[in-house]
Amino acid sequence: MTPPDVRQITAPETHDLRRLVLRNGAVDAMVVWDGDDEPETEHLGVFADGRIVAISTWLVRPDPIAPGRSALQLRGMAADPTQMGMGLGRALLRAGLQRARHSGRDRVWANARLTALGFYESEGWEVSGPVFDTPMTGLPHRHAHRDLD
Ligand SMILES: CC(C)(COP(=O)(O)OP(=O)(O)OC[C@H]1O[C@@H](n2cnc3c(N)ncnc32)[C@H](O)[C@@H]1OP(=O)(O)O)[C@@H](O)C(=O)NCCC(=O)NCCS
């Protein structure tokens, strides 16, 4: 099978899937997020048939539980509902980690939805700390991180 086609995309190119997958399709959802336009922020997408079918955003942000480390925060990980379970999320995670390593980072972290913890754990991320709701979603999350070799 051909590996997923992961490329850098622009912040506006994340908006449709952010709205559809992460905000339940709400037309008035805020899909422009803090940090989207920072020069070091990277947005990665998976392309299939000329369409973006999965997205993720990687920002330079200290990990609150390991502030001394050189870290990236992953936000806005989402796959098109018609294409979930096909390895696109995994491809994005691995691509993001590879880019993080190349840019000298030694850790990545995320506020991970409880419903997605198994996804992160299947890729070797560690989950820790209490459950908390994020203000933007009102949904329960936990801290997840992965150290980079
Ligand atoms: C979470 C999400 C990004 C995963 O992307 P995906 O392309 O569906 O996942 P993949 O097909 O790459 O799955 C990789 C592995 O994670 C597992 N996995 C995927 N989603 C999972 C979930 N929600 N819970 C537990 N395990 C999950 C898969 O079974 C697979 O493991 P396997 O190879 O052992 O079977 C996607 O399902 C999604 O967009 N979910 C809704 C939005 C969301 O929750 N985003 C994360 C916010 S923190």
The ligand as an ORCA input file, in Angstrom:
! r2SCAN-3c Opt
* xyz 0 1
  C      -7.828     10.118     17.001
  C      -7.678     10.136     15.478
  C      -6.892     11.376     15.071
  C      -6.887      8.886     15.080
  O      -6.658      8.914     13.684
  P      -6.913      7.616     12.801
  O      -6.397      7.874     11.451
  O      -8.348      7.245     12.952
  O      -6.018      6.532     13.596
  P      -5.087      5.394     12.954
  O      -5.886      4.630     11.960
  O      -3.798      5.968     12.520
  O      -4.878      4.466     14.248
  C      -3.610      4.190     14.807
  C      -3.828      3.255     15.982
  O      -4.571      3.916     16.995
  C      -5.775      3.211     17.288
  N      -6.814      4.220     17.517
  C      -7.231      5.156     16.649
  N      -8.167      5.934     17.219
  C      -8.341      5.445     18.486
  C      -9.135      5.838     19.566
  N      -9.970      6.880     19.502
  N      -9.050      5.122     20.720
  C      -8.217      4.055     20.821
  N      -7.399      3.656     19.816
  C      -7.466      4.344     18.661
  C      -6.049      2.383     16.058
  O      -6.849      1.264     16.357
  C      -4.655      2.021     15.607
  O      -4.125      0.963     16.380
  P      -3.884     -0.497     15.730
  O      -2.992     -0.297     14.549
  O      -3.261     -1.241     16.844
  O      -5.230     -0.970     15.348
  C      -9.038     10.113     14.747
  O      -9.724      8.920     15.061
  C      -9.904     11.306     15.023
  O      -9.863     12.291     14.302
  N     -10.738     11.232     16.084
  C     -11.654     12.310     16.425
  C     -10.928     13.576     16.867
  C      -9.991     13.332     18.033
  O     -10.342     12.711     19.028
  N      -8.770     13.874     17.887
  C      -7.763     13.789     18.919
  C      -7.951     14.917     19.858
  S      -6.790     14.813     21.229
*
